[in-house]
């Protein structure tokens, strides 16, 4: 293992000497490289952004370093429209950049992903496999495995119910649009909620567990 590789294992870097990495180490090297922060459709701050080098598997940390190094330019971009960052990086890296910037709040579990959009006061809960495999179809409440909660946090939604919360309880709530089963699954797996999955009158539900 080379010293240059050791440096990358500590955290992503703004500069790296490729010649000091061996063949196997170079195969693990990745980068976030965006040549400009504005284009014809999105007038962000002009200029090149600092490139970040990282090892495969360190996407989230690399996105955080990228935001630290380029925050001034990134904050001039309108992320509600197509933008140069989205065109230059993978969808997963783009998601973590938005998370580090505060444009999104992303929380991933094996079965579901919770994504909050603070500026819109909207929360999405989406099946993890669908979120990862079909990024262009995430935000739909038709036949997709997703649910949208508007102007209400999942914490406040949870507290608004008694001890048992059923699928139909959530489905009838005015703030909720989509498949409410994914909210139940989120409550079940999230470390922030103490509850158990149960069946209540023949339907999917959770029961709050009191300490």
matplotlib code that plots the C-alpha trace (Angstrom):
import matplotlib.pyplot as plt

x = [0.0, 1.5, 1.6, -0.6, -3.2, -3.0, -3.8, -6.9, -8.1, -8.0, -10.4, -11.0, -8.4, -8.3, -5.0, -3.4, -0.3, -1.5, 2.0, 2.5, -0.4, 0.1, -2.1, -4.6, -4.9, -5.5, -8.3, -10.1, -9.6, -12.6, -13.2, -15.9, -15.0, -17.2, -15.7, -18.2, -20.9, -23.2, -24.5, -27.2, -30.0, -28.7, -26.9, -24.9, -21.5, -18.9, -15.7, -14.3, -15.0, -12.4, -12.0, -12.2, -10.4, -11.6, -11.7, -14.6, -17.1, -16.5, -19.1, -20.9, -17.7, -16.4, -19.6, -19.2, -15.6, -16.8, -19.4, -16.9, -14.4, -17.0, -19.9, -19.8, -20.3, -22.7, -25.0, -25.5, -27.0, -30.8, -31.1, -34.8, -33.8, -31.3, -27.9, -24.2, -23.5, -26.3, -24.9, -21.3, -21.7, -23.5, -27.0, -25.8, -23.0, -25.5, -27.9, -25.1, -24.0, -27.6, -27.7, -24.4, -25.7, -28.9, -31.0, -32.1, -32.0, -31.4, -31.7, -31.2, -32.2, -32.2, -35.8, -36.7, -35.2, -36.5, -35.8, -36.8, -36.9, -36.8, -37.5, -40.7, -41.7, -42.1, -41.0, -40.8, -40.5, -39.5, -38.6, -34.8, -34.5, -36.7, -34.9, -31.5, -32.5, -35.0, -33.9, -36.0, -39.2, -38.7, -41.1, -44.4, -47.3, -49.1, -48.1, -44.6, -43.4, -43.3, -45.3, -45.3, -46.0, -46.7, -46.3, -45.9, -42.8, -42.9, -42.2, -45.3, -47.3, -46.3, -47.2, -50.6, -51.8, -52.6, -50.7, -51.6, -51.1, -52.7, -52.1, -55.7, -55.1, -52.2, -54.0, -56.9, -54.6, -54.9, -51.1, -50.3, -50.4, -49.2, -48.5, -48.6, -47.1, -43.7, -44.3, -45.1, -41.9, -39.9, -41.2, -40.4, -36.7, -35.8, -33.8, -35.9, -39.1, -39.8, -42.5, -43.3, -44.9, -48.4, -51.5, -54.6, -58.0, -56.4, -54.3, -50.7, -49.9, -47.3, -47.8, -45.9, -43.7, -43.7, -40.5]
y = [0.0, 3.3, 6.5, 8.3, 5.6, 5.9, 9.6, 8.8, 6.2, 9.1, 11.3, 12.5, 14.9, 18.0, 16.8, 13.4, 12.2, 9.4, 8.2, 7.4, 4.9, 1.3, -0.3, -1.8, 1.4, 3.5, 1.1, 2.2, 5.9, 8.1, 11.8, 14.4, 16.8, 19.6, 21.9, 24.8, 25.9, 27.5, 26.8, 28.0, 26.7, 27.5, 30.7, 29.8, 31.2, 31.2, 29.3, 25.9, 23.9, 22.2, 18.5, 15.9, 12.6, 9.6, 5.9, 3.7, 3.4, 6.9, 8.8, 10.5, 11.8, 12.9, 14.9, 16.5, 17.6, 18.8, 21.0, 22.3, 23.3, 24.8, 26.1, 29.7, 28.6, 25.8, 28.2, 30.3, 27.3, 26.8, 23.1, 23.1, 23.1, 21.0, 22.0, 21.4, 19.3, 16.9, 16.5, 15.8, 13.3, 10.0, 10.3, 8.9, 11.5, 14.2, 13.1, 13.4, 16.8, 18.0, 16.5, 18.2, 21.5, 21.3, 21.1, 17.6, 15.6, 11.9, 9.0, 5.5, 2.1, -1.3, -1.2, 2.6, 6.0, 9.2, 12.4, 15.8, 18.9, 21.7, 24.6, 22.9, 21.5, 18.1, 14.6, 11.6, 8.0, 5.7, 2.0, 1.7, -0.5, 1.8, 4.9, 3.5, 1.8, 4.3, 7.8, 9.4, 7.8, 8.4, 11.3, 9.9, 8.7, 6.7, 3.1, 3.7, 2.5, 6.0, 8.3, 12.1, 14.0, 17.7, 20.4, 17.9, 16.2, 12.4, 13.1, 15.3, 12.8, 10.0, 12.0, 12.8, 9.2, 7.0, 3.9, 2.0, 3.5, 1.5, 1.7, 3.0, 5.7, 7.1, 6.6, 8.8, 11.6, 14.9, 15.5, 12.1, 11.1, 7.7, 4.3, 4.8, 1.4, 2.9, 5.3, 2.4, 0.7, 3.8, 4.1, 0.4, 0.7, 4.2, 4.6, 7.6, 5.7, 2.9, 0.7, -2.8, -4.1, -5.6, -6.6, -4.6, -5.7, -7.6, -4.7, -3.6, -1.4, -0.4, -0.2, 2.3, 0.8, 2.8, 2.8]
z = [0.0, -1.0, 1.0, -1.5, -1.1, 2.7, 2.4, 0.4, 3.0, 5.6, 3.6, 0.0, -1.4, -3.7, -5.2, -5.8, -7.6, -9.8, -10.5, -6.8, -6.8, -7.9, -10.6, -8.2, -6.2, -9.4, -10.2, -7.0, -7.6, -8.4, -8.8, -8.6, -11.5, -12.7, -15.3, -14.8, -12.4, -15.0, -18.5, -20.9, -18.8, -15.3, -14.6, -11.5, -10.5, -13.2, -13.0, -12.5, -9.4, -7.3, -8.2, -5.4, -5.5, -3.5, -3.3, -4.5, -1.6, -0.2, -2.3, 0.6, 2.2, -1.2, -1.8, 1.6, 0.8, -2.7, -1.0, 1.5, -1.2, -3.6, -1.5, -2.7, -6.3, -5.5, -3.6, -6.7, -8.6, -9.0, -8.2, -9.0, -12.7, -14.7, -13.7, -14.6, -11.5, -12.3, -15.8, -14.6, -11.8, -11.0, -9.5, -6.2, -5.9, -7.0, -4.2, -1.6, -2.9, -2.4, 1.0, 2.1, 0.7, 2.7, -0.5, 0.6, 3.7, 2.8, 5.2, 3.8, 5.2, 3.6, 2.6, 2.3, 1.8, 3.5, 1.5, 2.9, 0.7, 3.3, 0.9, -0.3, 3.2, 1.5, 2.6, 0.4, 1.5, -1.3, -1.6, -1.5, -4.6, -6.6, -5.3, -6.4, -9.7, -11.2, -10.2, -12.9, -11.6, -7.8, -7.3, -8.5, -6.4, -9.0, -9.2, -7.9, -4.5, -2.9, -0.8, -0.4, 2.8, 2.5, 5.1, 7.9, 9.3, 9.9, 13.6, 13.9, 11.8, 14.2, 17.3, 15.9, 16.2, 19.2, 20.1, 16.9, 13.4, 10.6, 6.8, 6.3, 9.0, 7.0, 3.7, 4.9, 6.1, 4.0, 4.0, 2.5, -1.1, -2.3, -0.8, 3.0, 3.7, 3.1, 6.0, 8.2, 7.1, 7.7, 11.3, 11.8, 10.7, 11.8, 15.0, 15.9, 16.5, 19.0, 17.6, 16.5, 13.3, 14.0, 12.2, 13.4, 12.2, 9.4, 8.0, 8.3, 11.3, 13.9, 17.6, 19.7, 22.4, 25.6, 27.6]

ax = plt.figure().add_subplot(projection="3d")
ax.plot(x, y, z, "-o")
ax.set_aspect("equal")
plt.show()
